[in-house]
């Protein structure tokens, strides 16, 4: 039997720094003259200032008010950020989000009255500053940078907190508030002022359960709904909303009373090196998984198991260890040991205390801060579909903790896919919208004839993070259940289904890659591999993301001779350019071929800027033929590869929103003869709070490249012969084995 061909590694040795590529960055012509901007905006500034002056002094700590300034869609790129105007006017941007407007004028030739996406800035300033801003604007020279930036605004108004409250009766309710903090300032003053203001109104503030992410302070409060708008007058309140319940543990369908026997493996896990944890509802007192569980920890020892939590936790752990178990058959050998950490317990389901949502997040945060684990699964979260306009506390906290790219966390997308699509109630649930985690939906079958499970939550995610869920894995269906180990010492299985099981099942294969190939692949590279190997079939990205991941780990790490996969792993410096050579054999390629590439990177995030959430972008240019260099050009002619239309509408493409996605995946069919030293030129762009910055941190990335050429039956070896710096990533365990 022929030996398998494994992934080709060391692709980063085919990269090199190159001089900056000077792209023509002509400043866009103003859409409005300075006189037109003054005529439109000065009355708005004046009336906005009057509204803020009318607020109670206690609602404006430090005599500071917050206004909302909406940009014309032509000027929402980070390079067009109105920093000069805001700085000269003594105004401080504290947050932003996307919104839809019909602009007074656009840069499109064809006039339209359709709404388009733009950015609204939330800007803080002294009330005295806001009173005098009309005089400041009048004093500007119309040719100054400040005057030119003023013309980029569509409108100005008072900022009003978003209140998403279901019941506005007199009764006391629990809410979540998000409070803006001033950047580069001690947060204590704003926090103290809000607590004092809320207390005067009769609200109780639970500061011990609060979280800070970016410059947003999330905290639970309780008080009378009848005066929630009065609380929202506090200048720095971003939003107030009902606190959602945690998702229930009970599976959405289950065949009751059915327990079928199976045979558990007798071998130890394939590897003892991967550090893996399941964050869930605990384990029952009696179960048959002890041989493969390193440790079981109840993060709150004073609490009991929540109803159904231990059974759910056991099923999730079983799904990670063995995958779906065929009744009457032997379960697959685990790839690794696992720790189970109970983060959800009886206190979490106390009907009288919805604040346990925050306590649960605090326990999860505690695990992530410990940095003990490289692989984690989370099959729980708030029972809440995502909101395009705002980042939820859970998402913000987890994305921040995962932003170094050193941990791969799979997150269940949710079982709400049968809810109404038009209303958004079927969209992925918090926190599976995390850009730095791997969101997992469910497929109905292990067979090639799989479909999206009807219960599996759909996309899209917000922008950035548009393609969600990231991938699907088998999660069970009424016609083909996902069987997991049942409570008790006997080796029995029970039928179940849900994204709670597809998520750890996918993590099993991620850990399988690490167990077989060792530490040569980073967590980011493994994430990129899972996406790269997935297939969407006939389904839209809204339903299946990038597609269903393979069920056999060998399909992820094994290469056909005609379809080698090359792994690049490295670190990028903001503002710098690198050139990544695509390893085409010296003799070239004949006939039609296909290039497929997947870039993944973990990004720092700005939760206060929902529309500018990720701080890092990769601008990637494909150049297929080095000889095709236009006259006096610095580089070869560029060619399309990563189609932005995957991520954004036509209007949004003009704004560059798609550039900030931290997963890029595409394939291109072409003639092999057109490839002559092809390359990807990669430029790392950094931003902070939506504006240009030179303070970006080094960024770890992974690139998986496939070259498919069926006229080259020995392409795999030809590449290794042509590029001696490349090498197969060799297994760290003996093969073949039953996995």
JOTA-V809598 format. One record per run of one state. SS is the DSSP state (H for helix, E for strand, C for the rest). FROM is the first residue (numbers start at 1). LEN is the number of residues. If there is no record, write none. Layout:
ss->SS from->FROM len->LEN
ss->SS from->FROM len->LEN
//
This chain:
ss->C from->1 len->4
ss->E from->5 len->2
ss->C from->7 len->1
ss->E from->8 len->2
ss->C from->10 len->1
ss->H from->11 len->4
ss->E from->15 len->4
ss->C from->19 len->15
ss->H from->34 len->20
ss->C from->54 len->3
ss->H from->57 len->3
ss->C from->60 len->1
ss->H from->61 len->3
ss->E from->64 len->8
ss->C from->72 len->1
ss->H from->73 len->3
ss->C from->76 len->2
ss->H from->78 len->3
ss->C from->81 len->2
ss->H from->83 len->6
ss->C from->89 len->3
ss->E from->92 len->10
ss->C from->102 len->14
ss->E from->116 len->11
ss->H from->127 len->5
ss->C from->132 len->1
ss->H from->133 len->6
ss->C from->139 len->6
ss->H from->145 len->6
ss->C from->151 len->2
ss->E from->153 len->6
ss->C from->159 len->3
ss->E from->162 len->3
ss->C from->165 len->7
ss->E from->172 len->9
ss->C from->181 len->7
ss->H from->188 len->13
ss->C from->201 len->3
ss->E from->204 len->10
ss->C from->214 len->2
ss->E from->216 len->9
ss->H from->225 len->7
ss->C from->232 len->5
ss->E from->237 len->6
ss->C from->243 len->3
ss->E from->246 len->1
ss->C from->247 len->13
ss->E from->260 len->2
ss->C from->262 len->1
ss->E from->263 len->1
ss->C from->264 len->12
ss->E from->276 len->5
ss->C from->281 len->9
ss->H from->290 len->3
ss->E from->293 len->6
ss->C from->299 len->10
ss->H from->309 len->14
ss->C from->323 len->7
ss->E from->330 len->1
ss->C from->331 len->7
ss->E from->338 len->5
ss->C from->343 len->3
ss->H from->346 len->4
ss->C from->350 len->6
ss->H from->356 len->15
ss->C from->371 len->4
ss->E from->375 len->4
ss->C from->379 len->3
ss->E from->382 len->1
ss->C from->383 len->2
ss->E from->385 len->1
ss->C from->386 len->1
ss->E from->387 len->1
ss->C from->388 len->2
ss->E from->390 len->1
ss->C from->391 len->2
ss->H from->393 len->9
ss->C from->402 len->6
ss->E from->408 len->5
ss->C from->413 len->14
ss->E from->427 len->1
ss->C from->428 len->1
ss->E from->429 len->1
ss->C from->430 len->8
ss->E from->438 len->6
ss->C from->444 len->8
ss->E from->452 len->1
ss->C from->453 len->5
ss->E from->458 len->1
ss->C from->459 len->12
ss->E from->471 len->4
ss->C from->475 len->2
ss->E from->477 len->1
ss->C from->478 len->2
ss->E from->480 len->1
ss->C from->481 len->1
ss->E from->482 len->4
ss->C from->486 len->6
ss->E from->492 len->5
ss->C from->497 len->2
ss->H from->499 len->22
ss->C from->521 len->2
ss->H from->523 len->10
ss->C from->533 len->2
ss->E from->535 len->1
ss->C from->536 len->5
ss->H from->541 len->4
ss->C from->545 len->3
ss->E from->548 len->1
ss->C from->549 len->5
ss->H from->554 len->4
ss->E from->558 len->3
ss->C from->561 len->2
ss->E from->563 len->10
ss->C from->573 len->4
ss->E from->577 len->5
ss->C from->582 len->10
ss->E from->592 len->10
ss->C from->602 len->3
ss->E from->605 len->1
ss->C from->606 len->3
ss->E from->609 len->1
ss->H from->610 len->3
ss->C from->613 len->1
ss->E from->614 len->1
ss->C from->615 len->1
ss->E from->616 len->8
ss->C from->624 len->1
ss->E from->625 len->1
ss->C from->626 len->13
ss->E from->639 len->1
ss->C from->640 len->4
ss->H from->644 len->3
ss->C from->647 len->3
ss->H from->650 len->6
ss->C from->656 len->1
ss->H from->657 len->4
ss->C from->661 len->2
ss->E from->663 len->9
ss->H from->672 len->3
ss->C from->675 len->1
ss->E from->676 len->1
ss->C from->677 len->2
ss->E from->679 len->10
ss->C from->689 len->2
ss->E from->691 len->2
ss->C from->693 len->6
ss->E from->699 len->10
ss->C from->709 len->6
ss->H from->715 len->8
ss->C from->723 len->4
ss->E from->727 len->2
ss->C from->729 len->11
//
